[in-house]
Amino acid sequence: MQRTTILISSPLEEEHVARIRAMDPKRLEVLFEPGLLPPTRYRNDHGGAPFQRDAEQAQRWDALIRRATVSWDIPKAQDLAKMDGLRWIQATSTGVGQHVRRLGLHDRDVLVTTARGSHAQPLAEFVFMSLLSHWRGLSHLQAEQRAHRWERYCQPPVAGRTLVILGAGDLARGSARLAKALDMHVIAIAREPSKARAHDDLFDEIVPPGALHAALGRADAVLLTVPHTPETERVIDAAAIAAMRPGIAFVNIARGQIVDEDALIGALRTGHIGFAALDVTLVEPLPSDSPLWDLPNVLISPHSASTVLEENERIVEIFLHNLECWLDGRQADMRNVLDKALMY
């Protein structure tokens, strides 16, 4: 029986590697040498800290990558060039379309599956941590507490506000569910509004991209959840921002390239956008001289809103399901297969 050889190409906790090994030892060989992988800076750190293999380590790593037919995570470009036997990659992120294209994988006979489904809940928690702290005046309360001042005040409720979500997929689902629990009105902007989705009931309206500006004009908050593709690049430009209501709240958990960042900064400075929570930016890490760091109405998250302690556990569950399908020759049943043409 020919065994499938899996390379763990990015840091992964030992207990998860053991689960992969235990799935089908007769048909699987798992190549995992943590000493050849970058040291982690935090749990679920897929990239690892800056790391350089010495000559002996580089030779050992080179021998490993040449044997792999399956890779846990997307290997580096220089490694991919040597992996002639590679047939499938299980990515640890959802929005990998641009990365796959940059690496030339769109032209290779290599299946790519993503981590879609593992990040919706933690990202939704970040979205509503941000929106509720803004709308319910957390900074005001903290300032009043520091001043030892007790002055009652009144605010509009969250219930009844309108959330416009750019996208109608898994990330939109997670946030829409919390929005509906707060009695908000949810409008999704979808490439295919009539497409049947299991979570369609979470959206009060689903409208096409051509209705984006009209929807933005009704929004109390806008949330970006779409992948970065040629169609979505800078879709939130100066004209889209001008279509928004003054004082709108803006949250981006998608990709920084979806937004004209200069136009966003200008709108934040004037208050046209009253508040922004950004888990992603155009350049990452965010340069130290970016105005976004110091704007008082901006919350910066270092692309970490999706990273929770259980992240790798959830991705491994996806991988194990896909691995069983792969071994049984049921590729049609694999989850989260990347459409390389659509880039998601």
Phi and psi in degrees as GROMACS dihedral restraints (atoms count N, CA, C in turn):
[ dihedral_restraints ]
;  ai    aj    ak    al  type     phi  dphi    fc
    3     4     5     6     1   -76.3    20    10
    4     5     6     7     1   130.3    20    10
    6     7     8     9     1   -93.2    20    10
    7     8     9    10     1   147.2    20    10
    9    10    11    12     1   -86.0    20    10
   10    11    12    13     1   129.3    20    10
   12    13    14    15     1  -103.9    20    10
   13    14    15    16     1   116.0    20    10
   15    16    17    18     1  -103.1    20    10
   16    17    18    19     1   128.7    20    10
   18    19    20    21     1  -102.3    20    10
   19    20    21    22     1   124.8    20    10
   21    22    23    24     1   -84.9    20    10
   22    23    24    25     1   100.6    20    10
   24    25    26    27     1   -98.1    20    10
   25    26    27    28     1     0.1    20    10
   27    28    29    30     1  -140.0    20    10
   28    29    30    31     1   161.8    20    10
   30    31    32    33     1   -56.1    20    10
   31    32    33    34     1   136.8    20    10
   33    34    35    36     1  -148.9    20    10
   34    35    36    37     1   138.3    20    10
   36    37    38    39     1   -64.1    20    10
   37    38    39    40     1   145.4    20    10
   39    40    41    42     1   -55.2    20    10
   40    41    42    43     1   -39.0    20    10
   42    43    44    45     1   -65.5    20    10
   43    44    45    46     1   -30.2    20    10
   45    46    47    48     1   -76.8    20    10
   46    47    48    49     1   -37.1    20    10
   48    49    50    51     1   -61.5    20    10
   49    50    51    52     1   -40.7    20    10
   51    52    53    54     1   -61.3    20    10
   52    53    54    55     1   -38.5    20    10
   54    55    56    57     1   -63.9    20    10
   55    56    57    58     1   -40.0    20    10
   57    58    59    60     1   -66.7    20    10
   58    59    60    61     1   -44.4    20    10
   60    61    62    63     1   -61.4    20    10
   61    62    63    64     1   -39.3    20    10
   63    64    65    66     1   -75.6    20    10
   64    65    66    67     1   -11.9    20    10
   66    67    68    69     1   -62.8    20    10
   67    68    69    70     1   -46.6    20    10
   69    70    71    72     1  -158.7    20    10
   70    71    72    73     1    77.5    20    10
   72    73    74    75     1   -58.4    20    10
   73    74    75    76     1   -28.1    20    10
   75    76    77    78     1   -70.9    20    10
   76    77    78    79     1   -30.6    20    10
   78    79    80    81     1  -106.9    20    10
   79    80    81    82     1    -3.6    20    10
   81    82    83    84     1  -122.1    20    10
   82    83    84    85     1   140.6    20    10
   84    85    86    87     1  -123.9    20    10
   85    86    87    88     1   124.3    20    10
   87    88    89    90     1  -110.0    20    10
   88    89    90    91     1   120.2    20    10
   90    91    92    93     1   -96.7    20    10
   91    92    93    94     1   109.9    20    10
   93    94    95    96     1  -142.1    20    10
   94    95    96    97     1   111.4    20    10
   96    97    98    99     1  -128.6    20    10
   97    98    99   100     1    92.1    20    10
   99   100   101   102     1   -58.6    20    10
  100   101   102   103     1   -27.3    20    10
  102   103   104   105     1   -67.8    20    10
  103   104   105   106     1   -15.4    20    10
  105   106   107   108     1   -97.4    20    10
  106   107   108   109     1    -0.4    20    10
  108   109   110   111     1  -105.4    20    10
  109   110   111   112     1   155.9    20    10
  111   112   113   114     1   -60.7    20    10
  112   113   114   115     1   147.1    20    10
  114   115   116   117     1   -67.5    20    10
  115   116   117   118     1   144.9    20    10
  117   118   119   120     1   -87.1    20    10
  118   119   120   121     1   148.8    20    10
  120   121   122   123     1   -97.7    20    10
  121   122   123   124     1   -18.4    20    10
  123   124   125   126     1  -163.5    20    10
  124   125   126   127     1   163.8    20    10
  126   127   128   129     1   -62.8    20    10
  127   128   129   130     1   139.1    20    10
  129   130   131   132     1    70.1    20    10
  130   131   132   133     1    25.9    20    10
  132   133   134   135     1   -80.7    20    10
  133   134   135   136     1   101.6    20    10
  135   136   137   138     1   -78.8    20    10
  136   137   138   139     1   -26.3    20    10
  138   139   140   141     1   -85.3    20    10
  139   140   141   142     1   -40.5    20    10
  141   142   143   144     1    81.1    20    10
  142   143   144   145     1   166.8    20    10
  144   145   146   147     1   -74.4    20    10
  145   146   147   148     1   161.9    20    10
  147   148   149   150     1   -50.7    20    10
  148   149   150   151     1   136.7    20    10
  150   151   152   153     1  -153.8    20    10
  151   152   153   154     1   138.1    20    10
  153   154   155   156     1  -132.9    20    10
  154   155   156   157     1   122.6    20    10
  156   157   158   159     1   -77.7    20    10
  157   158   159   160     1   142.0    20    10
  159   160   161   162     1   -77.1    20    10
  160   161   162   163     1   179.1    20    10
  162   163   164   165     1   -60.1    20    10
  163   164   165   166     1   -43.1    20    10
  165   166   167   168     1   -67.8    20    10
  166   167   168   169     1   -40.8    20    10
  168   169   170   171     1   -65.7    20    10
  169   170   171   172     1   -39.7    20    10
  171   172   173   174     1   -62.7    20    10
  172   173   174   175     1   -37.4    20    10
  174   175   176   177     1   -67.4    20    10
  175   176   177   178     1   -42.5    20    10
  177   178   179   180     1   -64.9    20    10
  178   179   180   181     1   -42.0    20    10
  180   181   182   183     1   -64.1    20    10
  181   182   183   184     1   -40.7    20    10
  183   184   185   186     1   -60.5    20    10
  184   185   186   187     1   -39.1    20    10
  186   187   188   189     1   -66.8    20    10
  187   188   189   190     1   -36.5    20    10
  189   190   191   192     1   -67.4    20    10
  190   191   192   193     1   -49.1    20    10
  192   193   194   195     1   -64.7    20    10
  193   194   195   196     1   -29.0    20    10
  195   196   197   198     1   -72.1    20    10
  196   197   198   199     1   -16.2    20    10
  198   199   200   201     1   -92.6    20    10
  199   200   201   202     1   -15.2    20    10
  201   202   203   204     1   -75.0    20    10
  202   203   204   205     1   136.9    20    10
  204   205   206   207     1  -106.1    20    10
  205   206   207   208     1   -23.1    20    10
  207   208   209   210     1  -131.7    20    10
  208   209   210   211     1   141.4    20    10
  210   211   212   213     1  -125.2    20    10
  211   212   213   214     1   128.7    20    10
  213   214   215   216     1   -79.3    20    10
  214   215   216   217     1   111.3    20    10
  216   217   218   219     1    82.7    20    10
  217   218   219   220     1   161.4    20    10
  219   220   221   222     1   -83.0    20    10
  220   221   222   223     1   119.0    20    10
  222   223   224   225     1   -66.9    20    10
  223   224   225   226     1   164.6    20    10
  225   226   227   228     1   -66.6    20    10
  226   227   228   229     1   158.4    20    10
  228   229   230   231     1   -58.4    20    10
  229   230   231   232     1   -42.6    20    10
  231   232   233   234     1   -67.2    20    10
  232   233   234   235     1   -26.8    20    10
  234   235   236   237     1   -78.4    20    10
  235   236   237   238     1   -42.0    20    10
  237   238   239   240     1   -57.0    20    10
  238   239   240   241     1   -34.6    20    10
  240   241   242   243     1   -62.7    20    10
  241   242   243   244     1   -21.2    20    10
  243   244   245   246     1  -102.7    20    10
  244   245   246   247     1    -4.7    20    10
  246   247   248   249     1   -97.1    20    10
  247   248   249   250     1    69.9    20    10
  249   250   251   252     1   -66.6    20    10
  250   251   252   253     1   -26.2    20    10
  252   253   254   255     1   -91.0    20    10
  253   254   255   256     1     2.7    20    10
  255   256   257   258     1   -69.1    20    10
  256   257   258   259     1   131.3    20    10
  258   259   260   261     1  -124.1    20    10
  259   260   261   262     1   -19.3    20    10
  261   262   263   264     1  -154.5    20    10
  262   263   264   265     1   138.8    20    10
  264   265   266   267     1  -123.9    20    10
  265   266   267   268     1   128.4    20    10
  267   268   269   270     1   -98.9    20    10
  268   269   270   271     1   108.0    20    10
  270   271   272   273     1   -77.3    20    10
  271   272   273   274     1   159.2    20    10
  273   274   275   276     1  -104.6    20    10
  274   275   276   277     1     8.0    20    10
  276   277   278   279     1  -128.6    20    10
  277   278   279   280     1   166.3    20    10
  279   280   281   282     1   -91.4    20    10
  280   281   282   283     1   -49.7    20    10
  282   283   284   285     1   -88.4    20    10
  283   284   285   286     1    74.6    20    10
  285   286   287   288     1  -107.3    20    10
  286   287   288   289     1     2.8    20    10
  288   289   290   291     1   -56.7    20    10
  289   290   291   292     1   -47.7    20    10
  291   292   293   294     1   -65.0    20    10
  292   293   294   295     1   -40.4    20    10
  294   295   296   297     1   -63.3    20    10
  295   296   297   298     1   -43.4    20    10
  297   298   299   300     1   -60.5    20    10
  298   299   300   301     1   -41.2    20    10
  300   301   302   303     1   -67.6    20    10
  301   302   303   304     1   -42.7    20    10
  303   304   305   306     1   -60.1    20    10
  304   305   306   307     1   -33.8    20    10
  306   307   308   309     1   -82.0    20    10
  307   308   309   310     1    -3.7    20    10
  309   310   311   312     1    78.7    20    10
  310   311   312   313     1    11.3    20    10
  312   313   314   315     1   -72.5    20    10
  313   314   315   316     1   -17.8    20    10
  315   316   317   318     1   -66.5    20    10
  316   317   318   319     1   -19.0    20    10
  318   319   320   321     1  -100.9    20    10
  319   320   321   322     1     0.4    20    10
  321   322   323   324     1  -105.7    20    10
  322   323   324   325     1   151.5    20    10
  324   325   326   327     1   -81.5    20    10
  325   326   327   328     1    64.8    20    10
  327   328   329   330     1  -127.4    20    10
  328   329   330   331     1   120.5    20    10
  330   331   332   333     1   -73.6    20    10
  331   332   333   334     1   138.5    20    10
  333   334   335   336     1  -124.0    20    10
  334   335   336   337     1   127.1    20    10
  336   337   338   339     1  -116.4    20    10
  337   338   339   340     1   148.7    20    10
  339   340   341   342     1  -108.6    20    10
  340   341   342   343     1   179.0    20    10
  342   343   344   345     1   -96.1    20    10
  343   344   345   346     1    18.5    20    10
  345   346   347   348     1   -53.0    20    10
  346   347   348   349     1   133.4    20    10
  348   349   350   351     1   105.1    20    10
  349   350   351   352     1   -18.9    20    10
  351   352   353   354     1   -90.4    20    10
  352   353   354   355     1   -13.6    20    10
  354   355   356   357     1  -115.6    20    10
  355   356   357   358     1    -5.4    20    10
  357   358   359   360     1   -61.0    20    10
  358   359   360   361     1   -44.7    20    10
  360   361   362   363     1   -67.9    20    10
  361   362   363   364     1   -51.4    20    10
  363   364   365   366     1   -62.2    20    10
  364   365   366   367     1   -34.6    20    10
  366   367   368   369     1   -67.8    20    10
  367   368   369   370     1   -39.2    20    10
  369   370   371   372     1   -62.7    20    10
  370   371   372   373     1   -37.4    20    10
  372   373   374   375     1   -62.7    20    10
  373   374   375   376     1   -41.2    20    10
  375   376   377   378     1   -64.0    20    10
  376   377   378   379     1   -43.6    20    10
  378   379   380   381     1   -57.1    20    10
  379   380   381   382     1   -47.2    20    10
  381   382   383   384     1   -84.7    20    10
  382   383   384   385     1   -21.9    20    10
  384   385   386   387     1   -58.4    20    10
  385   386   387   388     1   -44.6    20    10
  387   388   389   390     1   -68.2    20    10
  388   389   390   391     1   -49.6    20    10
  390   391   392   393     1   -66.7    20    10
  391   392   393   394     1   -44.1    20    10
  393   394   395   396     1   -67.9    20    10
  394   395   396   397     1   -37.9    20    10
  396   397   398   399     1   -65.3    20    10
  397   398   399   400     1   -33.9    20    10
  399   400   401   402     1   -73.8    20    10
  400   401   402   403     1   -53.3    20    10
  402   403   404   405     1   -68.4    20    10
  403   404   405   406     1   -34.2    20    10
  405   406   407   408     1   -94.3    20    10
  406   407   408   409     1     9.4    20    10
  408   409   410   411     1    71.4    20    10
  409   410   411   412     1    43.1    20    10
  411   412   413   414     1   -58.9    20    10
  412   413   414   415     1   -44.9    20    10
  414   415   416   417     1   -63.8    20    10
  415   416   417   418     1   -36.3    20    10
  417   418   419   420     1   -63.7    20    10
  418   419   420   421     1   -46.4    20    10
  420   421   422   423     1   -62.7    20    10
  421   422   423   424     1   -39.7    20    10
  423   424   425   426     1   -66.2    20    10
  424   425   426   427     1   -39.4    20    10
  426   427   428   429     1   -65.6    20    10
  427   428   429   430     1   -41.9    20    10
  429   430   431   432     1   -64.5    20    10
  430   431   432   433     1   -38.3    20    10
  432   433   434   435     1   -65.8    20    10
  433   434   435   436     1   -41.5    20    10
  435   436   437   438     1   -62.4    20    10
  436   437   438   439     1   -32.5    20    10
  438   439   440   441     1   -85.1    20    10
  439   440   441   442     1    -0.6    20    10
  441   442   443   444     1    54.9    20    10
  442   443   444   445     1    42.4    20    10
  444   445   446   447     1  -114.4    20    10
  445   446   447   448     1   129.7    20    10
  447   448   449   450     1  -114.7    20    10
  448   449   450   451     1    96.4    20    10
  450   451   452   453     1  -131.9    20    10
  451   452   453   454     1   117.3    20    10
  453   454   455   456     1   -69.0    20    10
  454   455   456   457     1   153.7    20    10
  456   457   458   459     1  -152.1    20    10
  457   458   459   460     1   176.2    20    10
  459   460   461   462     1  -135.4    20    10
  460   461   462   463     1   140.6    20    10
  462   463   464   465     1  -133.3    20    10
  463   464   465   466     1   158.1    20    10
  465   466   467   468     1   -71.2    20    10
  466   467   468   469     1   153.5    20    10
  468   469   470   471     1   -78.9    20    10
  469   470   471   472     1   166.9    20    10
  471   472   473   474     1   -78.9    20    10
  472   473   474   475     1   -39.1    20    10
  474   475   476   477     1   -55.6    20    10
  475   476   477   478     1   135.4    20    10
  477   478   479   480     1    92.8    20    10
  478   479   480   481     1   -13.2    20    10
  480   481   482   483     1   -73.2    20    10
  481   482   483   484     1   160.8    20    10
  483   484   485   486     1  -109.6    20    10
  484   485   486   487     1   126.3    20    10
  486   487   488   489     1  -107.6    20    10
  487   488   489   490     1   122.1    20    10
  489   490   491   492     1  -102.6    20    10
  490   491   492   493     1   123.7    20    10
  492   493   494   495     1  -111.2    20    10
  493   494   495   496     1   121.9    20    10
  495   496   497   498     1   -82.7    20    10
  496   497   498   499     1   102.7    20    10
  498   499   500   501     1   119.9    20    10
  499   500   501   502     1   153.8    20    10
  501   502   503   504     1  -137.0    20    10
  502   503   504   505     1    21.2    20    10
  504   505   506   507     1   -91.6    20    10
  505   506   507   508     1  -148.8    20    10
  507   508   509   510     1   -64.4    20    10
  508   509   510   511     1   -43.5    20    10
  510   511   512   513     1   -66.5    20    10
  511   512   513   514     1   -37.2    20    10
  513   514   515   516     1   -64.6    20    10
  514   515   516   517     1   -39.4    20    10
  516   517   518   519     1   -57.3    20    10
  517   518   519   520     1   -47.6    20    10
  519   520   521   522     1   -59.0    20    10
  520   521   522   523     1   -44.9    20    10
  522   523   524   525     1   -75.7    20    10
  523   524   525   526     1   -35.8    20    10
  525   526   527   528     1   -62.8    20    10
  526   527   528   529     1   -35.3    20    10
  528   529   530   531     1   -62.7    20    10
  529   530   531   532     1   -42.2    20    10
  531   532   533   534     1   -70.6    20    10
  532   533   534   535     1   -37.6    20    10
  534   535   536   537     1   -61.6    20    10
  535   536   537   538     1   -42.4    20    10
  537   538   539   540     1   -67.6    20    10
  538   539   540   541     1   -33.5    20    10
  540   541   542   543     1   -63.8    20    10
  541   542   543   544     1   -24.6    20    10
  543   544   545   546     1   -96.1    20    10
  544   545   546   547     1    10.8    20    10
  546   547   548   549     1    62.5    20    10
  547   548   549   550     1    37.7    20    10
  549   550   551   552     1   -89.8    20    10
  550   551   552   553     1   161.8    20    10
  552   553   554   555     1   -96.4    20    10
  553   554   555   556     1   125.7    20    10
  555   556   557   558     1  -116.1    20    10
  556   557   558   559     1   123.8    20    10
  558   559   560   561     1  -115.8    20    10
  559   560   561   562     1   125.7    20    10
  561   562   563   564     1  -105.3    20    10
  562   563   564   565     1   137.5    20    10
  564   565   566   567     1   -99.8    20    10
  565   566   567   568     1   114.4    20    10
  567   568   569   570     1  -126.3    20    10
  568   569   570   571     1   143.2    20    10
  570   571   572   573     1   -60.4    20    10
  571   572   573   574     1   -37.0    20    10
  573   574   575   576     1  -126.6    20    10
  574   575   576   577     1    86.3    20    10
  576   577   578   579     1   -58.7    20    10
  577   578   579   580     1   -32.2    20    10
  579   580   581   582     1   -85.0    20    10
  580   581   582   583     1    -4.2    20    10
  582   583   584   585     1   -62.6    20    10
  583   584   585   586     1   136.4    20    10
  585   586   587   588     1   -77.7    20    10
  586   587   588   589     1   127.1    20    10
  588   589   590   591     1  -127.6    20    10
  589   590   591   592     1   145.1    20    10
  591   592   593   594     1   -64.3    20    10
  592   593   594   595     1   -23.2    20    10
  594   595   596   597     1  -107.4    20    10
  595   596   597   598     1    19.3    20    10
  597   598   599   600     1   -57.5    20    10
  598   599   600   601     1   -28.0    20    10
  600   601   602   603     1   -69.3    20    10
  601   602   603   604     1   -10.9    20    10
  603   604   605   606     1   -79.0    20    10
  604   605   606   607     1   -15.6    20    10
  606   607   608   609     1  -102.3    20    10
  607   608   609   610     1   130.2    20    10
  609   610   611   612     1   -76.0    20    10
  610   611   612   613     1   -30.2    20    10
  612   613   614   615     1  -144.5    20    10
  613   614   615   616     1   144.8    20    10
  615   616   617   618     1  -128.2    20    10
  616   617   618   619     1   118.5    20    10
  618   619   620   621     1  -125.2    20    10
  619   620   621   622     1   158.9    20    10
  621   622   623   624     1   -79.2    20    10
  622   623   624   625     1   166.1    20    10
  624   625   626   627     1   -55.8    20    10
  625   626   627   628     1   -29.4    20    10
  627   628   629   630     1   -64.3    20    10
  628   629   630   631     1   -18.0    20    10
  630   631   632   633     1   -98.3    20    10
  631   632   633   634     1    12.2    20    10
  633   634   635   636     1   -57.4    20    10
  634   635   636   637     1   -51.9    20    10
  636   637   638   639     1   -63.4    20    10
  637   638   639   640     1   -38.8    20    10
  639   640   641   642     1   -64.5    20    10
  640   641   642   643     1   -40.3    20    10
  642   643   644   645     1   -67.2    20    10
  643   644   645   646     1   -40.9    20    10
  645   646   647   648     1   -60.1    20    10
  646   647   648   649     1   -33.0    20    10
  648   649   650   651     1   -68.7    20    10
  649   650   651   652     1   -12.6    20    10
  651   652   653   654     1  -103.2    20    10
  652   653   654   655     1    -5.8    20    10
  654   655   656   657     1   -86.0    20    10
  655   656   657   658     1   142.3    20    10
  657   658   659   660     1   -91.3    20    10
  658   659   660   661     1   -24.9    20    10
  660   661   662   663     1  -147.8    20    10
  661   662   663   664     1   147.0    20    10
  663   664   665   666     1  -122.8    20    10
  664   665   666   667     1   137.7    20    10
  666   667   668   669     1  -125.5    20    10
  667   668   669   670     1   130.2    20    10
  669   670   671   672     1  -100.8    20    10
  670   671   672   673     1   124.9    20    10
  672   673   674   675     1  -131.9    20    10
  673   674   675   676     1     3.0    20    10
  675   676   677   678     1   -80.7    20    10
  676   677   678   679     1   155.7    20    10
  678   679   680   681     1   -71.9    20    10
  679   680   681   682     1   161.2    20    10
  681   682   683   684     1   -85.2    20    10
  682   683   684   685     1   110.8    20    10
  684   685   686   687     1  -133.1    20    10
  685   686   687   688     1   170.8    20    10
  687   688   689   690     1   -56.6    20    10
  688   689   690   691     1   -30.9    20    10
  690   691   692   693     1   -74.8    20    10
  691   692   693   694     1   -28.4    20    10
  693   694   695   696     1  -100.0    20    10
  694   695   696   697     1    -9.8    20    10
  696   697   698   699     1   -60.1    20    10
  697   698   699   700     1   123.9    20    10
  699   700   701   702     1    54.3    20    10
  700   701   702   703     1    31.8    20    10
  702   703   704   705     1   -67.2    20    10
  703   704   705   706     1   -27.8    20    10
  705   706   707   708     1   -92.0    20    10
  706   707   708   709     1    84.7    20    10
  708   709   710   711     1  -105.5    20    10
  709   710   711   712     1  -169.6    20    10
  711   712   713   714     1   -60.4    20    10
  712   713   714   715     1   -37.5    20    10
  714   715   716   717     1   -68.2    20    10
  715   716   717   718     1   -40.8    20    10
  717   718   719   720     1   -64.9    20    10
  718   719   720   721     1   -40.3    20    10
  720   721   722   723     1   -65.7    20    10
  721   722   723   724     1   -39.4    20    10
  723   724   725   726     1   -63.3    20    10
  724   725   726   727     1   -27.6    20    10
  726   727   728   729     1   -75.3    20    10
  727   728   729   730     1   -14.2    20    10
  729   730   731   732     1   -77.0    20    10
  730   731   732   733     1   154.4    20    10
  732   733   734   735     1   -66.8    20    10
  733   734   735   736     1   143.7    20    10
  735   736   737   738     1   -59.8    20    10
  736   737   738   739     1   136.2    20    10
  738   739   740   741     1    86.1    20    10
  739   740   741   742     1     7.1    20    10
  741   742   743   744     1   -60.5    20    10
  742   743   744   745     1   152.2    20    10
  744   745   746   747     1   -95.3    20    10
  745   746   747   748     1   142.6    20    10
  747   748   749   750     1  -133.7    20    10
  748   749   750   751     1   126.4    20    10
  750   751   752   753     1  -130.3    20    10
  751   752   753   754     1   130.4    20    10
  753   754   755   756     1  -121.7    20    10
  754   755   756   757     1   110.9    20    10
  756   757   758   759     1  -115.9    20    10
  757   758   759   760     1    16.5    20    10
  759   760   761   762     1   -95.7    20    10
  760   761   762   763     1   -98.9    20    10
  762   763   764   765     1  -144.6    20    10
  763   764   765   766     1   147.8    20    10
  765   766   767   768     1   -62.6    20    10
  766   767   768   769     1   -26.3    20    10
  768   769   770   771     1   -71.4    20    10
  769   770   771   772     1    -9.2    20    10
  771   772   773   774     1   -72.8    20    10
  772   773   774   775     1   -17.6    20    10
  774   775   776   777     1  -118.6    20    10
  775   776   777   778     1   141.9    20    10
  777   778   779   780     1   -76.8    20    10
  778   779   780   781     1   100.3    20    10
  780   781   782   783     1   -66.2    20    10
  781   782   783   784     1   -35.3    20    10
  783   784   785   786     1   -63.5    20    10
  784   785   786   787     1   -42.1    20    10
  786   787   788   789     1   -65.8    20    10
  787   788   789   790     1   -37.3    20    10
  789   790   791   792     1   -62.8    20    10
  790   791   792   793     1   -45.9    20    10
  792   793   794   795     1   -61.7    20    10
  793   794   795   796     1   -42.9    20    10
  795   796   797   798     1   -60.4    20    10
  796   797   798   799     1   -42.0    20    10
  798   799   800   801     1   -70.1    20    10
  799   800   801   802     1   -31.9    20    10
  801   802   803   804     1   -69.9    20    10
  802   803   804   805     1   -37.3    20    10
  804   805   806   807     1   -66.2    20    10
  805   806   807   808     1   -37.1    20    10
  807   808   809   810     1   -84.1    20    10
  808   809   810   811     1   -13.8    20    10
  810   811   812   813     1    88.0    20    10
  811   812   813   814     1    -0.1    20    10
  813   814   815   816     1   -58.0    20    10
  814   815   816   817     1   -42.3    20    10
  816   817   818   819     1   -97.1    20    10
  817   818   819   820     1   115.6    20    10
  819   820   821   822     1   -75.7    20    10
  820   821   822   823     1   -27.3    20    10
  822   823   824   825     1  -159.1    20    10
  823   824   825   826     1   142.1    20    10
  825   826   827   828     1  -136.5    20    10
  826   827   828   829     1   134.4    20    10
  828   829   830   831     1  -114.1    20    10
  829   830   831   832     1   118.9    20    10
  831   832   833   834     1  -121.6    20    10
  832   833   834   835     1   111.1    20    10
  834   835   836   837     1   -89.4    20    10
  835   836   837   838     1   -13.4    20    10
  837   838   839   840     1  -135.7    20    10
  838   839   840   841     1   152.1    20    10
  840   841   842   843     1  -139.2    20    10
  841   842   843   844     1   169.1    20    10
  843   844   845   846     1   -60.3    20    10
  844   845   846   847     1   -45.4    20    10
  846   847   848   849     1  -115.2    20    10
  847   848   849   850     1   130.3    20    10
  849   850   851   852     1  -128.3    20    10
  850   851   852   853     1   134.6    20    10
  852   853   854   855     1   -61.2    20    10
  853   854   855   856     1   152.6    20    10
  855   856   857   858     1   -61.2    20    10
  856   857   858   859     1   123.4    20    10
  858   859   860   861     1   -56.3    20    10
  859   860   861   862     1   145.4    20    10
  861   862   863   864     1   -64.5    20    10
  862   863   864   865     1   -21.5    20    10
  864   865   866   867     1   -95.5    20    10
  865   866   867   868     1     8.7    20    10
  867   868   869   870     1   -67.6    20    10
  868   869   870   871     1   134.3    20    10
  870   871   872   873     1   -60.2    20    10
  871   872   873   874     1   -21.6    20    10
  873   874   875   876     1   -61.2    20    10
  874   875   876   877     1   -30.4    20    10
  876   877   878   879     1   -59.0    20    10
  877   878   879   880     1   -37.8    20    10
  879   880   881   882     1  -106.8    20    10
  880   881   882   883     1    -1.4    20    10
  882   883   884   885     1   -70.4    20    10
  883   884   885   886     1   129.8    20    10
  885   886   887   888     1   -69.7    20    10
  886   887   888   889     1   -16.2    20    10
  888   889   890   891     1  -105.7    20    10
  889   890   891   892     1    27.1    20    10
  891   892   893   894     1  -126.1    20    10
  892   893   894   895     1   136.6    20    10
  894   895   896   897     1  -112.5    20    10
  895   896   897   898     1   121.8    20    10
  897   898   899   900     1  -103.9    20    10
  898   899   900   901     1   128.8    20    10
  900   901   902   903     1  -118.5    20    10
  901   902   903   904     1   132.2    20    10
  903   904   905   906     1   -79.5    20    10
  904   905   906   907     1    59.6    20    10
  906   907   908   909     1    49.7    20    10
  907   908   909   910     1    44.3    20    10
  909   910   911   912     1  -126.1    20    10
  910   911   912   913     1     5.2    20    10
  912   913   914   915     1   -64.3    20    10
  913   914   915   916     1   -24.5    20    10
  915   916   917   918     1   -91.0    20    10
  916   917   918   919     1    -8.7    20    10
  918   919   920   921     1   -89.8    20    10
  919   920   921   922     1   106.5    20    10
  921   922   923   924     1  -124.6    20    10
  922   923   924   925     1   168.2    20    10
  924   925   926   927     1   -58.8    20    10
  925   926   927   928     1   -32.0    20    10
  927   928   929   930     1   -90.0    20    10
  928   929   930   931     1     7.4    20    10
  930   931   932   933     1   -57.1    20    10
  931   932   933   934     1   -53.6    20    10
  933   934   935   936     1   -64.4    20    10
  934   935   936   937     1   -33.6    20    10
  936   937   938   939     1   -59.0    20    10
  937   938   939   940     1   -42.9    20    10
  939   940   941   942     1   -68.4    20    10
  940   941   942   943     1   -39.7    20    10
  942   943   944   945     1   -69.5    20    10
  943   944   945   946     1   -38.4    20    10
  945   946   947   948     1   -62.1    20    10
  946   947   948   949     1   -36.0    20    10
  948   949   950   951     1   -59.6    20    10
  949   950   951   952     1   -43.7    20    10
  951   952   953   954     1   -61.8    20    10
  952   953   954   955     1   -45.5    20    10
  954   955   956   957     1   -61.8    20    10
  955   956   957   958     1   -43.9    20    10
  957   958   959   960     1   -64.7    20    10
  958   959   960   961     1   -39.8    20    10
  960   961   962   963     1   -60.3    20    10
  961   962   963   964     1   -48.6    20    10
  963   964   965   966     1   -65.0    20    10
  964   965   966   967     1   -36.1    20    10
  966   967   968   969     1   -65.5    20    10
  967   968   969   970     1   -40.8    20    10
  969   970   971   972     1   -62.0    20    10
  970   971   972   973     1   -42.6    20    10
  972   973   974   975     1   -62.3    20    10
  973   974   975   976     1   -42.1    20    10
  975   976   977   978     1   -61.8    20    10
  976   977   978   979     1   -47.8    20    10
  978   979   980   981     1   -65.8    20    10
  979   980   981   982     1   -31.6    20    10
  981   982   983   984     1   -89.4    20    10
  982   983   984   985     1     2.2    20    10
  984   985   986   987     1    73.0    20    10
  985   986   987   988     1    27.4    20    10
  987   988   989   990     1  -111.9    20    10
  988   989   990   991     1    58.5    20    10
  990   991   992   993     1   -61.1    20    10
  991   992   993   994     1   -27.4    20    10
  993   994   995   996     1   -65.1    20    10
  994   995   996   997     1   -19.8    20    10
  996   997   998   999     1   -95.3    20    10
  997   998   999  1000     1     1.9    20    10
  999  1000  1001  1002     1   -72.4    20    10
 1000  1001  1002  1003     1   145.8    20    10
 1002  1003  1004  1005     1   -91.7    20    10
 1003  1004  1005  1006     1   148.3    20    10
 1005  1006  1007  1008     1    64.0    20    10
 1006  1007  1008  1009     1    34.9    20    10
 1008  1009  1010  1011     1   -69.5    20    10
 1009  1010  1011  1012     1   125.9    20    10
 1011  1012  1013  1014     1   -70.8    20    10
 1012  1013  1014  1015     1   127.9    20    10
 1014  1015  1016  1017     1   -84.8    20    10
 1015  1016  1017  1018     1   105.5    20    10
 1017  1018  1019  1020     1   -67.7    20    10
 1018  1019  1020  1021     1   -24.5    20    10
 1020  1021  1022  1023     1   -74.9    20    10
 1021  1022  1023  1024     1   -46.0    20    10
 1023  1024  1025  1026     1   -77.4    20    10
 1024  1025  1026  1027     1   -22.0    20    10
 1026  1027  1028  1029     1    74.1    20    10
 1027  1028  1029  1030     1    22.8    20    10
